Amino acid sequence: MQMSIENPIGPRRFTVDEFFEMGRHGMFEEDGRVELLDGEILVMPPTGPEHNSSAMRFDYALRDRLRGVALVMTASNATLSKYSAPSPDLMVLRPRDDFYAHANPQPDDILALVEVSSSSLRRDRGRKLRLYARHDVREYWIVDVAGRRIERCRYPVGDLYGERILFGHGQTIAFEAFPDRTFEVDELIGPPL
């Protein structure tokens, strides 16, 4: 007779509250980058010069062009649900007087998210795209550092976006919330290194 033992509980899912409590108690490396996706704590790969350069270019341009109409937050967690607190590279947020001092941005606060992808393109186009769409993040940009282009995703429907358009060298791009504030793709990504 063969016996089978199954784990009726399954893997442990962490909540956002537990995730942030672990952070407050120093359970993550001080300079480590972690995020919570669907209850799973993920360590993000270290960033290199190309990633950092692209993220800084984006930050510089967005803060300049969106001043007075939106806030730009970098490398911070958003709270999308009880089990998800991703850490996109940049968030374009509705202005708030407290500058989000009392709570992390939530889906209604988020006008757009930007992920700079040098080593995380598969995750950003797969798992993260599905997560952001499922939680009604209205606009999501994926910066393909190696491919020198930006993939703009809009109109979430279920786990997908109804519109996904690639922008490259010589093209102009804008956020849906601010169509009159345009950016040159080359300005955001910079010259090839």
TIKOLVO-800939 format. One record per residue: residue in one letter; x, y, z of N, C-alpha, C in turn; residue number from 1. Coordinates in pm, 1 decimal, decimal comma. Layout:
% residues N
{A; {X; Y; Z}; {X; Y; Z}; {X; Y; Z}; NUM}
...
% end
This chain:
% residues 193
{M; {84,3; -117,6; 0,0}; {0,0; 0,0; 0,0}; {89,4; 124,6; 0,0}; 1}
{Q; {62,3; 217,2; -92,7}; {140,3; 339,5; -105,1}; {63,3; 453,6; -40,4}; 2}
{M; {133,2; 531,7; 42,4}; {67,4; 644,0; 109,7}; {114,9; 774,3; 47,4}; 3}
{S; {26,8; 866,8; 40,8}; {58,9; 997,9; -12,8}; {28,5; 1102,2; 94,1}; 4}
{I; {124,7; 1186,9; 119,8}; {102,7; 1294,0; 216,0}; {104,1; 1424,9; 138,4}; 5}
{E; {-4,4; 1496,3; 148,5}; {-14,2; 1625,3; 80,9}; {-15,4; 1735,9; 184,0}; 6}
{N; {34,9; 1847,7; 146,0}; {32,4; 1964,4; 233,0}; {-99,6; 2036,5; 209,5}; 7}
{P; {-197,3; 2023,3; 301,7}; {-326,5; 2085,8; 279,1}; {-322,5; 2237,7; 291,5}; 8}
{I; {-218,0; 2290,4; 351,8}; {-210,9; 2434,5; 373,2}; {-156,1; 2505,8; 249,8}; 9}
{G; {-58,4; 2449,9; 184,6}; {1,8; 2513,2; 68,1}; {108,0; 2613,4; 109,2}; 10}
{P; {163,3; 2686,5; 12,9}; {267,7; 2783,9; 45,5}; {211,3; 2898,5; 130,3}; 11}
{R; {294,8; 2959,3; 208,5}; {257,1; 3070,1; 296,4}; {249,1; 3198,3; 216,8}; 12}
{R; {135,7; 3264,4; 221,9}; {118,9; 3395,5; 159,4}; {128,5; 3502,5; 267,4}; 13}
{F; {212,3; 3602,1; 243,1}; {227,0; 3711,7; 337,3}; {133,1; 3824,9; 298,8}; 14}
{T; {84,6; 3895,5; 399,1}; {1,9; 4013,3; 373,1}; {92,7; 4136,3; 364,2}; 15}
{V; {37,7; 4243,7; 313,3}; {111,5; 4370,1; 305,3}; {151,2; 4415,6; 445,4}; 16}
{D; {59,5; 4403,0; 541,9}; {92,1; 4443,7; 679,9}; {209,5; 4363,7; 734,9}; 17}
{E; {210,1; 4232,7; 712,2}; {320,9; 4148,6; 759,4}; {451,7; 4185,9; 689,3}; 18}
{F; {442,3; 4212,0; 560,3}; {559,3; 4249,7; 480,1}; {624,8; 4376,4; 535,6}; 19}
{F; {543,3; 4480,2; 560,1}; {598,9; 4605,5; 611,2}; {646,9; 4590,6; 755,7}; 20}
{E; {580,7; 4506,1; 833,0}; {625,4; 4480,4; 970,6}; {762,7; 4413,0; 968,9}; 21}
{M; {782,8; 4317,9; 878,6}; {914,3; 4253,5; 866,7}; {1020,6; 4357,0; 830,6}; 22}
{G; {987,0; 4448,9; 743,3}; {1080,6; 4554,9; 706,8}; {1115,4; 4644,3; 824,3}; 23}
{R; {1013,2; 4679,1; 904,4}; {1037,8; 4763,6; 1022,5}; {1127,9; 4693,5; 1124,1}; 24}
{H; {1123,5; 4561,9; 1127,6}; {1205,7; 4485,8; 1222,0}; {1340,3; 4444,4; 1161,9}; 25}
{G; {1374,4; 4498,9; 1045,7}; {1505,5; 4474,4; 987,3}; {1526,1; 4335,4; 930,4}; 26}
{M; {1418,5; 4270,0; 888,2}; {1431,3; 4133,8; 835,7}; {1482,0; 4130,6; 691,7}; 27}
{F; {1488,6; 4246,3; 627,5}; {1543,1; 4254,1; 492,4}; {1672,7; 4333,6; 499,6}; 28}
{E; {1764,3; 4302,6; 409,6}; {1889,9; 4378,4; 407,1}; {1858,9; 4525,4; 386,5}; 29}
{E; {1935,4; 4610,6; 451,9}; {1907,5; 4753,7; 448,4}; {1906,3; 4809,1; 306,7}; 30}
{D; {1998,4; 4763,2; 223,5}; {2002,9; 4813,3; 85,9}; {1941,4; 4713,6; -12,4}; 31}
{G; {1879,1; 4607,7; 40,7}; {1816,5; 4508,0; -45,7}; {1685,4; 4560,4; -102,0}; 32}
{R; {1655,1; 4519,2; -221,8}; {1530,6; 4560,6; -286,7}; {1435,9; 4441,3; -285,5}; 33}
{V; {1324,2; 4457,2; -216,8}; {1225,4; 4350,1; -208,9}; {1088,2; 4407,3; -240,2}; 34}
{E; {1001,0; 4318,6; -285,0}; {863,1; 4358,1; -308,5}; {773,5; 4238,4; -281,0}; 35}
{L; {646,4; 4264,6; -261,9}; {549,2; 4160,2; -232,4}; {452,7; 4150,4; -350,0}; 36}
{L; {451,8; 4034,2; -415,8}; {361,3; 4011,1; -529,0}; {274,3; 3890,7; -498,0}; 37}
{D; {144,5; 3913,0; -488,0}; {49,0; 3805,8; -460,7}; {89,5; 3723,1; -339,1}; 38}
{G; {138,1; 3788,1; -234,3}; {173,3; 3720,0; -110,9}; {312,7; 3661,8; -106,1}; 39}
{E; {387,1; 3671,4; -216,5}; {522,3; 3616,1; -224,6}; {625,2; 3728,9; -217,2}; 40}
{I; {720,7; 3714,3; -127,5}; {826,4; 3814,4; -114,0}; {934,9; 3782,4; -215,5}; 41}
{L; {964,3; 3880,0; -300,7}; {1063,5; 3861,1; -405,6}; {1179,5; 3957,3; -386,7}; 42}
{V; {1299,4; 3904,9; -399,5}; {1420,0; 3987,0; -397,2}; {1445,5; 4029,6; -540,8}; 43}
{M; {1460,8; 4158,9; -561,0}; {1485,4; 4210,0; -695,7}; {1635,5; 4214,8; -721,1}; 44}
{P; {1674,5; 4191,6; -845,9}; {1817,8; 4192,7; -876,4}; {1876,7; 4332,0; -856,1}; 45}
{P; {2006,8; 4337,5; -825,6}; {2070,5; 4469,0; -813,2}; {2065,4; 4542,5; -947,6}; 46}
{T; {2065,6; 4673,1; -938,8}; {2061,5; 4753,3; -1061,3}; {2202,8; 4788,2; -1104,6}; 47}
{G; {2218,7; 4802,6; -1235,0}; {2348,0; 4840,3; -1291,2}; {2343,4; 4981,1; -1347,1}; 48}
{P; {2452,3; 5026,3; -1405,4}; {2460,7; 5163,5; -1456,7}; {2354,4; 5196,3; -1561,8}; 49}
{E; {2326,2; 5104,5; -1655,1}; {2226,7; 5134,5; -1758,9}; {2087,9; 5153,8; -1697,9}; 50}
{H; {2052,5; 5064,9; -1606,8}; {1922,4; 5076,9; -1539,0}; {1914,8; 5208,6; -1463,1}; 51}
{N; {2017,6; 5236,6; -1384,1}; {2018,4; 5358,3; -1302,6}; {2013,0; 5483,6; -1388,3}; 52}
{S; {2086,1; 5484,8; -1498,3}; {2085,9; 5600,0; -1587,9}; {1945,9; 5623,6; -1645,3}; 53}
{S; {1881,5; 5516,8; -1692,1}; {1746,1; 5530,4; -1747,5}; {1647,8; 5577,5; -1641,2}; 54}
{A; {1656,7; 5520,5; -1521,5}; {1565,5; 5560,1; -1413,7}; {1585,4; 5707,6; -1377,1}; 55}
{M; {1711,4; 5753,4; -1373,1}; {1737,4; 5894,2; -1341,0}; {1687,1; 5986,4; -1450,4}; 56}
{R; {1705,6; 5947,2; -1577,1}; {1655,6; 6029,1; -1688,3}; {1503,6; 6043,5; -1680,1}; 57}
{F; {1436,0; 5931,8; -1655,2}; {1290,6; 5935,0; -1640,8}; {1249,9; 6026,3; -1526,2}; 58}
{D; {1312,2; 6007,0; -1411,7}; {1279,8; 6086,0; -1293,5}; {1298,4; 6235,6; -1321,8}; 59}
{Y; {1409,5; 6269,7; -1381,2}; {1441,0; 6409,4; -1411,9}; {1335,4; 6469,9; -1505,5}; 60}
{A; {1305,5; 6400,8; -1614,3}; {1210,3; 6452,2; -1713,4}; {1068,6; 6458,3; -1657,4}; 61}
{L; {1026,1; 6353,6; -1587,0}; {889,8; 6350,8; -1534,7}; {868,4; 6459,3; -1430,1}; 62}
{R; {962,4; 6475,1; -1338,7}; {946,2; 6578,9; -1235,6}; {940,1; 6717,9; -1299,6}; 63}
{D; {1022,7; 6739,9; -1399,8}; {1024,0; 6869,7; -1467,6}; {892,0; 6895,2; -1540,8}; 64}
{R; {848,6; 6801,4; -1620,5}; {732,3; 6818,3; -1707,4}; {598,9; 6806,4; -1634,7}; 65}
{L; {593,9; 6731,1; -1523,9}; {466,8; 6707,9; -1454,5}; {451,2; 6790,3; -1326,3}; 66}
{R; {547,8; 6877,6; -1301,5}; {541,4; 6961,8; -1181,6}; {409,5; 7039,2; -1179,0}; 67}
{G; {342,3; 7034,3; -1065,0}; {217,2; 7106,7; -1047,8}; {92,5; 7026,4; -1083,1}; 68}
{V; {108,5; 6915,3; -1157,1}; {-9,5; 6835,6; -1194,1}; {-2,3; 6692,5; -1140,8}; 69}
{A; {116,5; 6647,8; -1102,0}; {132,5; 6511,5; -1049,8}; {255,8; 6506,5; -960,8}; 70}
{L; {260,6; 6404,7; -876,3}; {379,8; 6376,7; -797,4}; {450,0; 6256,8; -859,2}; 71}
{V; {582,0; 6256,6; -852,6}; {660,3; 6144,4; -903,2}; {733,6; 6082,6; -784,6}; 72}
{M; {711,1; 5953,7; -763,4}; {775,4; 5881,5; -653,9}; {864,2; 5773,9; -715,2}; 73}
{T; {984,4; 5759,3; -662,2}; {1077,6; 5661,0; -715,9}; {1103,4; 5548,7; -616,0}; 74}
{A; {1119,4; 5428,1; -670,0}; {1162,4; 5308,8; -595,8}; {1095,3; 5294,7; -459,6}; 75}
{S; {964,1; 5308,1; -457,2}; {886,4; 5292,4; -334,2}; {774,8; 5192,6; -359,0}; 76}
{N; {719,0; 5142,6; -251,1}; {611,1; 5045,2; -264,6}; {476,4; 5112,3; -282,1}; 77}
{A; {395,1; 5052,4; -367,1}; {253,5; 5086,3; -378,4}; {178,1; 4974,0; -308,1}; 78}
{T; {62,4; 5002,7; -255,9}; {-20,0; 4898,8; -195,4}; {-137,7; 4873,8; -288,2}; 79}
{L; {-132,2; 4761,3; -359,7}; {-236,8; 4730,8; -456,3}; {-349,4; 4646,6; -397,5}; 80}
{S; {-317,2; 4565,5; -297,3}; {-417,3; 4477,6; -237,2}; {-364,1; 4429,3; -103,3}; 81}
{K; {-437,4; 4341,1; -39,3}; {-395,2; 4283,7; 88,5}; {-265,5; 4204,4; 73,2}; 82}
{Y; {-237,5; 4153,7; -48,4}; {-122,6; 4066,3; -70,4}; {-19,7; 4120,3; -169,5}; 83}
{S; {-32,9; 4243,3; -214,4}; {61,9; 4293,6; -315,1}; {107,8; 4435,5; -284,5}; 84}
{A; {241,4; 4449,1; -273,2}; {305,7; 4579,2; -254,2}; {430,0; 4583,2; -343,2}; 85}
{P; {407,1; 4599,5; -475,0}; {522,1; 4604,1; -565,3}; {600,8; 4734,0; -546,8}; 86}
{S; {721,1; 4734,3; -601,8}; {807,6; 4851,2; -593,2}; {851,5; 4890,6; -734,3}; 87}
{P; {763,5; 4958,3; -808,8}; {803,2; 5000,1; -943,5}; {913,6; 5105,3; -936,7}; 88}
{D; {981,9; 5123,1; -1047,0}; {1089,7; 5222,3; -1048,6}; {1037,2; 5363,5; -1031,3}; 89}
{L; {923,9; 5393,4; -1094,6}; {863,1; 5526,6; -1081,0}; {711,3; 5513,6; -1076,9}; 90}
{M; {650,1; 5601,5; -998,3}; {504,6; 5611,9; -994,9}; {466,3; 5756,7; -1023,1}; 91}
{V; {369,9; 5774,5; -1110,5}; {311,4; 5906,2; -1135,7}; {180,2; 5906,2; -1058,0}; 92}
{L; {169,9; 5998,2; -961,3}; {61,4; 5994,7; -864,6}; {-22,4; 6122,2; -864,1}; 93}
{R; {-147,3; 6105,5; -822,5}; {-232,8; 6221,9; -798,0}; {-167,9; 6304,8; -686,8}; 94}
{P; {-169,3; 6436,0; -700,4}; {-113,3; 6518,8; -593,7}; {-194,7; 6503,5; -464,8}; 95}
{R; {-123,9; 6501,5; -353,9}; {-187,5; 6500,8; -221,5}; {-109,9; 6595,7; -132,6}; 96}
{D; {-182,0; 6668,3; -48,3}; {-118,3; 6765,6; 39,8}; {-15,4; 6702,6; 132,4}; 97}
{D; {-39,7; 6577,7; 174,4}; {53,3; 6513,4; 268,5}; {168,8; 6441,7; 198,1}; 98}
{F; {174,2; 6447,4; 64,0}; {280,0; 6381,6; -13,9}; {293,3; 6233,9; 25,4}; 99}
{Y; {179,8; 6169,0; 54,0}; {174,5; 6025,8; 86,0}; {251,1; 5991,7; 213,9}; 100}
{A; {248,2; 6083,6; 310,9}; {317,2; 6060,7; 437,7}; {245,9; 5958,4; 525,4}; 101}
{H; {115,9; 5939,8; 506,0}; {38,0; 5854,6; 596,0}; {-3,1; 5720,9; 535,8}; 102}
{A; {20,4; 5701,9; 407,8}; {-15,5; 5574,2; 343,8}; {54,9; 5564,0; 209,4}; 103}
{N; {90,5; 5442,0; 173,2}; {147,8; 5418,7; 40,6}; {41,2; 5443,7; -65,7}; 104}
{P; {82,9; 5480,8; -184,7}; {-13,3; 5497,9; -293,0}; {-91,1; 5367,8; -318,4}; 105}
{Q; {-219,1; 5384,0; -350,8}; {-306,4; 5272,7; -384,1}; {-357,3; 5292,4; -526,4}; 106}
{P; {-424,1; 5193,2; -585,3}; {-462,5; 5203,8; -726,0}; {-532,4; 5333,9; -765,8}; 107}
{D; {-620,6; 5387,2; -681,2}; {-689,6; 5512,0; -716,4}; {-595,6; 5631,9; -720,0}; 108}
{D; {-481,1; 5622,8; -652,7}; {-383,4; 5732,2; -650,4}; {-290,2; 5729,5; -771,9}; 109}
{I; {-279,3; 5612,2; -834,5}; {-176,9; 5590,1; -937,4}; {-228,2; 5629,8; -1075,5}; 110}
{L; {-160,0; 5725,5; -1137,4}; {-192,2; 5764,6; -1274,6}; {-114,2; 5678,6; -1373,7}; 111}
{A; {6,6; 5638,6; -1334,9}; {88,3; 5551,2; -1420,4}; {203,2; 5493,8; -1337,6}; 112}
{L; {247,9; 5375,7; -1379,8}; {366,7; 5313,1; -1321,9}; {469,0; 5292,8; -1432,2}; 113}
{V; {596,4; 5302,7; -1396,7}; {705,4; 5282,1; -1492,1}; {801,9; 5180,1; -1432,9}; 114}
{E; {831,2; 5075,8; -1509,7}; {933,2; 4977,7; -1473,1}; {1047,5; 4989,3; -1573,3}; 115}
{V; {1168,1; 5013,3; -1523,5}; {1287,0; 5016,4; -1607,7}; {1343,4; 4874,5; -1607,8}; 116}
{S; {1346,5; 4813,0; -1724,8}; {1380,4; 4670,2; -1734,8}; {1514,1; 4648,4; -1803,2}; 117}
{S; {1614,2; 4621,4; -1720,1}; {1742,9; 4582,7; -1777,2}; {1763,0; 4432,9; -1760,4}; 118}
{S; {1722,1; 4378,4; -1645,5}; {1734,7; 4233,6; -1623,0}; {1600,6; 4170,5; -1584,8}; 119}
{S; {1493,4; 4249,4; -1582,8}; {1364,5; 4200,1; -1534,4}; {1254,5; 4206,6; -1639,8}; 120}
{L; {1292,0; 4211,6; -1767,0}; {1193,7; 4230,8; -1873,6}; {1086,3; 4121,7; -1874,4}; 121}
{R; {1126,4; 3998,5; -1855,7}; {1028,6; 3888,6; -1857,7}; {925,4; 3906,4; -1745,7}; 122}
{R; {971,9; 3937,1; -1625,9}; {880,6; 3956,5; -1512,5}; {792,1; 4079,7; -1534,1}; 123}
{D; {852,9; 4188,0; -1585,8}; {777,7; 4311,5; -1604,5}; {669,7; 4297,5; -1711,9}; 124}
{R; {696,6; 4219,2; -1816,0}; {597,9; 4197,3; -1922,7}; {499,5; 4084,7; -1889,0}; 125}
{G; {531,6; 4006,0; -1788,5}; {447,3; 3892,1; -1752,1}; {375,2; 3914,9; -1621,4}; 126}
{R; {436,6; 3869,3; -1516,3}; {372,1; 3870,7; -1384,5}; {331,4; 4011,1; -1339,5}; 127}
{K; {421,0; 4107,2; -1355,7}; {388,1; 4242,0; -1310,2}; {279,2; 4305,1; -1396,2}; 128}
{L; {285,5; 4285,9; -1527,0}; {181,1; 4339,1; -1614,2}; {44,6; 4284,7; -1572,1}; 129}
{R; {36,7; 4153,2; -1548,9}; {-91,0; 4092,8; -1507,7}; {-137,2; 4148,6; -1372,5}; 130}
{L; {-43,7; 4164,4; -1278,4}; {-77,0; 4218,9; -1147,1}; {-130,1; 4361,1; -1159,3}; 131}
{Y; {-60,3; 4444,8; -1233,5}; {-101,8; 4584,3; -1247,4}; {-237,4; 4594,8; -1318,2}; 132}
{A; {-258,4; 4517,8; -1421,8}; {-387,4; 4520,7; -1492,0}; {-499,2; 4473,0; -1398,9}; 133}
{R; {-476,1; 4365,0; -1328,6}; {-577,1; 4308,0; -1238,8}; {-619,5; 4407,9; -1131,6}; 134}
{H; {-528,2; 4497,0; -1091,2}; {-559,8; 4595,5; -988,0}; {-589,9; 4733,5; -1047,2}; 135}
{D; {-624,6; 4735,1; -1174,5}; {-671,6; 4855,8; -1243,8}; {-573,6; 4972,1; -1242,5}; 136}
{V; {-444,8; 4941,4; -1253,9}; {-347,4; 5048,1; -1275,8}; {-369,9; 5093,1; -1420,6}; 137}
{R; {-413,9; 5214,8; -1436,4}; {-463,6; 5260,5; -1566,9}; {-357,9; 5268,2; -1677,2}; 138}
{E; {-234,1; 5292,9; -1638,7}; {-129,3; 5302,0; -1741,2}; {1,6; 5249,0; -1684,4}; 139}
{Y; {71,9; 5172,5; -1768,3}; {194,5; 5104,6; -1725,6}; {294,3; 5112,6; -1840,6}; 140}
{W; {413,1; 5167,9; -1811,6}; {519,0; 5177,4; -1911,0}; {631,8; 5082,2; -1872,6}; 141}
{I; {677,0; 5005,4; -1971,5}; {791,2; 4915,2; -1952,7}; {905,0; 4969,1; -2038,0}; 142}
{V; {1014,5; 5004,0; -1973,9}; {1130,7; 5057,6; -2044,3}; {1225,8; 4942,1; -2072,6}; 143}
{D; {1235,8; 4904,3; -2197,5}; {1327,2; 4798,2; -2240,7}; {1462,1; 4864,1; -2267,6}; 144}
{V; {1550,6; 4858,4; -2168,1}; {1679,5; 4927,9; -2177,3}; {1761,6; 4874,8; -2294,5}; 145}
{A; {1773,2; 4743,9; -2307,9}; {1853,6; 4685,2; -2415,5}; {1792,4; 4711,9; -2553,0}; 146}
{G; {1660,3; 4705,2; -2561,7}; {1591,4; 4726,7; -2689,8}; {1571,3; 4873,0; -2724,6}; 147}
{R; {1603,3; 4963,2; -2627,7}; {1594,6; 5108,3; -2649,9}; {1453,9; 5151,8; -2688,8}; 148}
{R; {1353,7; 5097,4; -2617,3}; {1215,0; 5135,2; -2647,1}; {1130,4; 5130,8; -2520,9}; 149}
{I; {1012,4; 5189,5; -2533,0}; {916,3; 5194,4; -2423,4}; {788,2; 5126,8; -2471,5}; 150}
{E; {737,8; 5035,6; -2391,6}; {610,1; 4971,1; -2421,0}; {505,5; 5036,9; -2331,3}; 151}
{R; {408,0; 5102,2; -2393,5}; {302,6; 5170,8; -2318,2}; {178,0; 5083,5; -2315,3}; 152}
{C; {132,0; 5050,5; -2196,4}; {14,9; 4965,1; -2177,1}; {-95,7; 5048,1; -2112,9}; 153}
{R; {-214,0; 5042,9; -2174,2}; {-328,6; 5119,1; -2123,2}; {-454,6; 5033,8; -2126,0}; 154}
{Y; {-554,6; 5080,5; -2052,4}; {-688,7; 5022,5; -2052,1}; {-690,8; 4879,4; -1999,4}; 155}
{P; {-671,4; 4864,0; -1866,5}; {-671,5; 4729,6; -1808,1}; {-807,2; 4660,8; -1821,7}; 156}
{V; {-800,7; 4533,0; -1859,4}; {-918,2; 4447,0; -1869,4}; {-877,7; 4311,1; -1813,7}; 157}
{G; {-926,0; 4277,8; -1693,7}; {-885,2; 4152,6; -1631,2}; {-736,5; 4154,5; -1601,1}; 158}
{D; {-664,6; 4054,7; -1653,6}; {-519,5; 4043,7; -1631,8}; {-437,5; 4100,1; -1746,7}; 159}
{L; {-499,1; 4172,3; -1837,0}; {-429,1; 4224,4; -1955,0}; {-459,0; 4372,3; -1974,1}; 160}
{Y; {-388,4; 4431,6; -2067,8}; {-416,4; 4569,0; -2108,2}; {-472,9; 4566,6; -2248,8}; 161}
{G; {-577,3; 4646,5; -2271,5}; {-642,1; 4651,0; -2402,0}; {-555,4; 4713,8; -2509,3}; 162}
{E; {-460,8; 4797,7; -2468,5}; {-371,4; 4862,3; -2564,9}; {-227,8; 4845,5; -2519,0}; 163}
{R; {-142,4; 4796,9; -2609,4}; {1,5; 4784,7; -2583,8}; {73,2; 4832,8; -2709,8}; 164}
{I; {144,9; 4944,9; -2696,9}; {212,2; 5005,8; -2811,6}; {359,3; 5026,8; -2778,3}; 165}
{L; {446,1; 4994,2; -2874,2}; {589,8; 5016,6; -2859,1}; {628,6; 5152,4; -2918,1}; 166}
{F; {713,9; 5225,1; -2845,8}; {766,7; 5353,4; -2891,3}; {917,9; 5343,9; -2890,7}; 167}
{G; {979,6; 5397,9; -2995,8}; {1124,1; 5389,8; -3006,3}; {1187,4; 5520,2; -3049,6}; 168}
{H; {1311,2; 5508,8; -3097,3}; {1393,3; 5622,3; -3139,5}; {1313,8; 5718,9; -3228,5}; 169}
{G; {1321,7; 5847,4; -3194,6}; {1259,2; 5951,6; -3275,1}; {1110,1; 5971,5; -3250,0}; 170}
{Q; {1050,1; 5892,6; -3162,2}; {906,7; 5905,2; -3137,7}; {879,3; 5983,9; -3009,7}; 171}
{T; {755,2; 6031,1; -3000,5}; {708,1; 6107,2; -2885,2}; {604,1; 6024,4; -2811,9}; 172}
{I; {602,8; 6037,2; -2678,8}; {510,7; 5959,8; -2595,6}; {454,4; 6051,8; -2486,4}; 173}
{A; {332,6; 6021,3; -2439,6}; {270,3; 6099,2; -2332,7}; {183,5; 6007,4; -2247,6}; 174}
{F; {159,7; 6048,5; -2125,5}; {66,9; 5977,7; -2038,5}; {-75,5; 6017,3; -2075,1}; 175}
{E; {-166,5; 5924,8; -2062,9}; {-306,8; 5954,1; -2095,4}; {-360,6; 6068,6; -2009,7}; 176}
{A; {-322,0; 6075,3; -1883,8}; {-370,5; 6180,3; -1794,6}; {-318,6; 6319,0; -1832,6}; 177}
{F; {-208,4; 6324,8; -1908,7}; {-146,6; 6452,3; -1946,5}; {-104,1; 6449,1; -2093,1}; 178}
{P; {-198,5; 6442,1; -2186,2}; {-162,2; 6426,1; -2327,0}; {-85,4; 6544,0; -2386,1}; 179}
{D; {-96,9; 6660,7; -2323,8}; {-27,9; 6779,4; -2374,4}; {115,5; 6791,1; -2322,0}; 180}
{R; {156,3; 6703,7; -2232,1}; {291,9; 6706,1; -2177,2}; {368,0; 6586,4; -2234,1}; 181}
{T; {432,2; 6610,9; -2345,3}; {494,7; 6502,4; -2420,6}; {642,7; 6486,9; -2385,6}; 182}
{F; {693,4; 6366,8; -2417,5}; {833,7; 6332,8; -2393,4}; {889,3; 6267,6; -2518,8}; 183}
{E; {1012,8; 6299,7; -2552,5}; {1082,7; 6228,3; -2658,7}; {1137,9; 6098,8; -2599,8}; 184}
{V; {1119,8; 5989,5; -2669,5}; {1170,9; 5861,5; -2620,3}; {1321,2; 5870,6; -2596,7}; 185}
{D; {1392,9; 5935,1; -2688,5}; {1538,4; 5948,6; -2673,7}; {1576,1; 6027,4; -2547,6}; 186}
{E; {1494,7; 6124,4; -2513,1}; {1517,6; 6203,6; -2392,4}; {1504,2; 6116,3; -2267,0}; 187}
{L; {1408,8; 6023,3; -2269,5}; {1384,3; 5938,8; -2153,1}; {1483,8; 5824,2; -2140,5}; 188}
{I; {1521,8; 5766,7; -2252,7}; {1611,3; 5650,1; -2249,3}; {1758,0; 5690,9; -2259,8}; 189}
{G; {1784,5; 5797,7; -2332,6}; {1922,1; 5842,2; -2349,5}; {1989,9; 5773,1; -2466,2}; 190}
{P; {2110,8; 5815,8; -2496,4}; {2183,2; 5756,1; -2608,8}; {2230,1; 5614,7; -2574,7}; 191}
{P; {2249,3; 5532,7; -2675,9}; {2302,5; 5397,2; -2650,0}; {2436,4; 5406,4; -2579,0}; 192}
{L; {2455,1; 5317,5; -2483,1}; {2583,0; 5318,9; -2408,9}; {2683,7; 5226,7; -2471,9}; 193}
% end
